[in-house]
Structures are given as structure tokens and as C-alpha cells.
Amino acid sequence: MTYVIHGATGAQGGPLLARLTQSGQRAVAAVRSPAAIRDVPAVAVDLASVDSLADAYQSANGIFVHLPVVAEADRLIYARNIAQAVARARPARVVVSTSGWVVDEPDSPLQNPADSAIATLIREVQQTGVSLAVVAPRLFLENLLNPVVLGPVKSEGILRYPLRPDFPVSWTSHLDVAEAAERLLLNRSVTGLVGVGQSPGLTGMDLAQAFARYLGQPVAFSSVTPEVFGEMIAPLFGAGAAAGVVAGYQAQALADANAISEATSAQHLLGLPPRTLQQWLTEMSC
């Protein structure tokens, strides 16, 4: 019996695959071309093919899923294909990461529409009756490692980001998500949504102060508009993916906070506190 990890060569799935492997579990990377990666057990999957996905999921102990950062129309196709494959293969457990999209605040401008890819994925996997947990981070600290963000922090002492300086966010690390996902894959007693991140949330000013302490130099926080940020990241991710990111930050500009609920937090449900920002900076050796 195997754990199948989507995105296992990337930021979310990679740490999870490593944790499972180190703990003696049989885990494989779900990738398009297994021959292209080395030293990692892998299974071939094509997100555009239900048959391919169902074959990979057959007899699996658990599946970790997060949708890739591509155009929303493609994400929606992939979401429906994954759900159909789960319904066909019936793995013992599915853990979905929202990858920062908000799905548990129906009265908030941050809430993803019911017809969005992530909402569709969660709803349609739930309808299969397979045991499901949803790891729900908000914003990833690793976003701050983007060269267009971290570069000016070091060279200019300015942290530019598309949030208000006083906007609280439950920032978290991919490493924290991996720890929560591992716990949820191995122990199926907790189902439903599990928020991962700092509670209470950290503001932009908090981030700047933490960077200043870590780097030993003054760092100031500077808000930029979502549109400007989209122009900054488009060369890295493509116009389609950048447009989705811009829309997300435009929604945050209308909200009071982007914070997890204590009642559904990993701290409360799993006993897993997230890394502090100082711990994360040290671990990352930024």
C-alpha cells in the first residue's frame, strides 16, 4: 500500500514526500514523466486523464492533492478529473491542500466561488464518500523568498508586498503544511478542514521587523498594489497564473484579515503549532 503525492517535486509535495519516506512509509511522486526524476520513487500521471489518475490511485493508502498554478480553466478540468479518479479507485484517504485559496469563510470577500477549481475539487471528492481532510493554509512564507520580494529586502531594506501594513495574515510554511498533511494521511480520525498558520495573524510590519532582526539591518514594509505585484511575478509564472494571484490579492484588499479559525486550526485539532517566523528564517537560511 502506497501514499501518492502530487507535486512531490515541488514546494508543497516535496517536503511531504520526504517526511513520509524518512518515517518508513512507502510514498511515490505523482509526475508526468517518472524517468525525468532521480532518486525518488514515482508513478506516471496525467492530470488531463481520468484513467491515468485512477491507475495511480488504485489500492493507495492515501493521496495528497494540490492543484498546480495554471490558468483556472485548466485547474477546473484537473479538479474534476481527480475527483472522478478518486471515485473510481477508492483510495483509503485523500488530503487536499487549498494552497492558500479560502474555502471556509462564506461571508468574506476572500471566499472562493462555489464553481472555482478548489471548491469543485473539495465538493466532488466529498461526494465520493472517501475519507477526506482539507489542509487550509492562507499565505505561504515561501512567497517571501521570491526574488522580486527577497531581493529588495536584502539590497534596499524594503519588503514590498501587495497587502496593507496592518493586515493580519496566518502566514505558514510549506514545511508546516507537510507536517499537517503527513499527520492527516497517517491518522484518518480527523476529517474536514484543518487550518494551518499563525494565530493570531502577522502583519506586514511584523514581517519587516522579523526580517530586520534576522538580517541585522533596518527593513521597512511597503505596500504595492495587486496589479503591480502581478507585473512583478508574470515573467516567473506566466500571465494566466499571475492573473489568478492578482485576483486573490484584490480580494484581500477588501477583507479585514486573512486568518484561520482557532476552532479548526492544526494547533487545536492536531496539536501542531506552526513555526515562528524567526524559526522559519533560520531554517531556510535566507
N, C-alpha and C positions, 0 to 999 in steps of 0.2 A: 504494500500500500504506500502511496506516494503523495507528497504535497506539491501541487503545481503552482508555480509562482509567475504571474505575468509581470513584465517589466523587470525581470531579475538581473538584467544587465544595466539597469538604470538606478535612479536615486531612491525610489521607493522600494522596489522589489529586491535590489541588490543587498541591502542590509538585512532584509528578512531571510533571503536565501542563505546568507552567511550564518545567521543566528541558528536557523534550523539545522544546517549542516554541522555546525560546531556542537550542537546538543545531541547529535547522533541520529537525527531524523533523515529519512530519505526524501530529498526535495529536488525538484528539477526546474530548470528555467524554461518557460514557455516562450519560444522565439521563432521567428520566421525561418531562420537558417541556422540550425544547430552546428553545422560544420564551420560556421564563421566564428564560433567562440571556442576558447580552450579552457581546460581545467574546470569546467562547470558542466555537470550533467544537464542535458537539455532534451526537450521534446519539441517537434515542429508543430507550429500552429499558424493558422492564417485567420486573422480576425474577421476577414470577409467571408469565411466559410464555416457554416454551422457543423458540417461533417468533420472538418479538421479539428475544431474545438471539442466536439463531443468525443472524438477518438482520444484526445489528450486527457480529458476529464474522466474517462472510464475507470472505475474502481479506485478513484483517488480518495485519500483521507480528507483532503481539503484543497480548496482553490483560493488563491489570493488574486483579486482583480482590481486593477485601476485602469481607467480609460486613458489612452495616450493624448498628448496635447496636439490635437489636429483640428481641422475645421469641424464645427458642431454637427454638420450633416453626416460626416463620416463617423463621428463618435456615436451618433444615434444608431447607425447601422450596426456598429460593433456591439453596442449595448444589447440590442435585440438578438443578435447572433449568439452572444454569450449566454443570455437567459435561455434561449432555445436549446443550446448545448447542455446547460445545467439540467433542464427539464428532461432531456433525453438520457444523459449519462448518470444522473442522480449521485453526484459525489456526496460524501458524508457531511461536508461542511463547506460553506462559502463565506469568505470575508472580503468585503468590498471596501475600498478606500474612496472617500468622496474627493480626495485630492484638493481639498480646500473649498469646494463648492458647498454652499449651505443648503441643507435639506430638512432642518428641524426648527425653523422659525417662520411659520406660515404668515405671520403678520409683519414681517420685516422686509424692507427693500432688498435685503441680501438673499432672500429665499429664491432658489432656482425654480423656474416654472415646472409644472407637472409634466409637460411634454419635453423637457430637456433630457439630454442623454443620461445624465447621472440619476435623475429621478426615475426615468424609464427603466434603467438597469436595476435599481433597487426594487421598484414595484414588481417588475416581471420576474425577478429571482424570488421575491417573497411569494409570488403566486405559484411557484413550483412546489412549495412546501418543504424544500430543502432547508436545513438549519442555516440561518444567516445572521451574521453580525456585520455592522457597518462602522468602520473606523472613520471618525469625522474630525480631522484636523481643520484648522482655519487657514492661517498663513504659515508657510514654512520659513524657518530661519535660513535655510539654504538659499532662499531667494536673495538674501543679502550678500551671498558670495558671487552673484552675477557680476562680471567685470564692470558693467556700467554703473553698478551700485558700489561695490567694494573699492574699485579703483579710486574714485574721488574721496572716499573715506580716508584712505591712506595718504593720497597725494595732496588733497586740499583741506582735509579735516571737515568734510561736508558729507552728510548722509542724505542723499536725495531719494525720496520715495513718494509714491502717489497716495499719501494719507495725511490727514490733519495731524499736527504735532501732538494734540491731546486725545487722539482717537485710540481707545483701548483695544488690543488685539490679543487673542490667545495664541501667541506665537508658539510653534513647536518645531521639533527637528524630525527629519526622516528617520533618525535613529530611534526616537520615541515612538513613532508610528510602527516601526518594525517590531519593537518590543511588545506593543499592544497587540499587533496582528499575530505575532507568534503565540502569545498567551491565548488569544481567541481561537486560533487554529487547533491548539492542543487541548483546550478545555472548552467544550461546547455548552457549558452551563449558562453562559451569558449570551443572550441574543439581543437583536435590535441595535440601536445606535449607541456608540461609545465615543464621546468627545475626547480629543487629545490636545493638550496645550496648557499654557499658563492660565491660572485662575487665581486672582483676578488678572485681567489682561495687562499687557505692557504698552505704553505709548511710544511714539516716535522719540520723544525726549528721553524716555527710559533707555531706548536702544542706543541713542547717541552717547549717553552717559556711560553705558556699559562698554561701548567701543573705546571711549576715551580712557577708561580705567585700564582696559586690556592693552591698548596701544601706548599708553603713557603720553598722550598728546591730546589737545583740545579737539573735540568733534561736536559739530552742531547739526541739528536736524533741519532739513529744508524740504518743504512740500513741493511736489511738482504735480501738474495735472495728469489725470489718467491718459489723456491724449498725447502729451509729451512723453510720458513713460512708454506708451505704445510705440512711438517713433524710435525710442531708445532700444527697445528689445526686438523690433521687427527684423533687423538684419540677422539676429540669432535664431529666432523661432519661426519666421515667416509671417506674412501679413495676416493670413487666416487665423493662426493661433494667437497672434498678438491682439487681434480684434476681440477675441474672447476674453483675454486678460484685461483689456481696456474696459470692456463692459462690466467685468467684475469689480474693478476699482471705481467705476462710475456709480455702481450701486452702493459701495461702501461710503462714498461721499454723501449719500442720503441717509445713512444709518447713524445711530448713536454709538455703536460699538460693534466689534466682530469677536464675540466671546462665547465660549462654550458654557453650557449649563452645569452647575456643580452636581446636580442630581444624576446626570448621565455621563459624568466625566470618568476618565480612566482612573483618576485619583480615588473616586468613590466606588466605582464598580469593580475595578481590578486591583486597587491598592498600588497603582503605578504613578508616582509623581513624575512630571516631565523634568528634563534637565533645565537648570537655570541658564540664563544667557551667558553668564560667566563660565559655567561648566562647558557649555557648547563651544564657546570661542576657544577655550583651552584645548578641548578635544579635537577641534578642527585645525588648530594651529594656524589661524587666519593671519 
